[in-house]
Amino acid sequence: MKKLIALFLALACVLAMVGCATQNEEPTGYPTGKIQQPQIMYNGQIYFYFATGFDEPLPDGYALAGSIAVVDNDNEPAEDFHGARVELAQEVYASEDDTDTVYVKYEKGYAQFTIKKK
């Protein structure tokens, strides 16, 4: 009986220590201090991904504007076709009619990136 109680207390202590452990990752899974949300710069504006899916069809009116030339996950994009949490050479599609939204090509479709509204 004493061994069972000791085992129970030891298990409770281990679980308590695991629950109190600090982590250096955000809920996104990326390390703290790094860009958390995928983003790209196009036409001097930063466009953000808001978890709309990576398999959307490309809407009518969107044409290839260019591709991602630089990826830096530590800093916000500072020039057109620079990005964070995207991949080099991913294609960016834009529309002359909808300047608030661009689409980035992924393996199974497109992801919508939009300008953050203040």
Summary of the structure (lengths in Angstrom):
residues: 118
radius of gyration: 21.7
end to end distance: 63.1
largest distance: 76.2
contacts: 302
relative contact order: 0.21
helix: 16%
strand: 33%
